[in-house]
């Protein structure tokens, strides 16, 4: 098995491609697609250091 490495920019590009394919398939609701894409987006942001899972969004505490 060959191991691959991705930059976060490449991960985002692939996630956008995945999103387009989900939409094109036409068998998922927008809400379902949002769920499928939102969680990986959050994980990529965590890898970039721009998301802290311990702080709720919109809170300044």
N, C-alpha and C positions, 0 to 999 in steps of 0.2 A: 504494500500500500504506500503510495507516494503522499508525502505530507506537503500541503500548500500553505503559504502565508498570504495574508491579505492586509492591506492598509485599511484604516477605517473609511477612507474615501472609496476604496474599492468595495467594501462591505455595503456602504450606502448605495453605490451604483447597482450592486446586485439585488439589494432589497427593493430598489425602485423598479428593477426589471421584474422581480417577483410580483410586485404590486400590479404592474401592467398586465402580467400574465393572468393574475387572479381576475382582474376586471374583464379581460378579453374572454376568459372562459365563460363568463356570464352566469355561473351557477352559485354565486355567493352574494349575500346581501352586502350593501355598503358597510353596515355595522360589523359584519363578520370580517370583511377585508380590513377594516380599521383595526380590529383586534389582532389579526394576523401580522399586521405591519407595525403597529404601535409598540408592542413588546420588544421586538428586535431593535427598533429605533432607540428605545430607552437603554437597552444593553449596549449598543454602540456608543451612545452618549456617556455611559458609565466607563467604557474603555477609554474614551477621550478625556475623562476627568471632568465632564461638564454636567454630570448627573450624580446626585447623592441620594441613594435610596432611603436614607434616614431623615431627609427633609422633605416635607410635603411641598408640592409646587405652589407657588404663590404666597408662601409664608416666609416672613423675614425673621423667624426666631432661630 
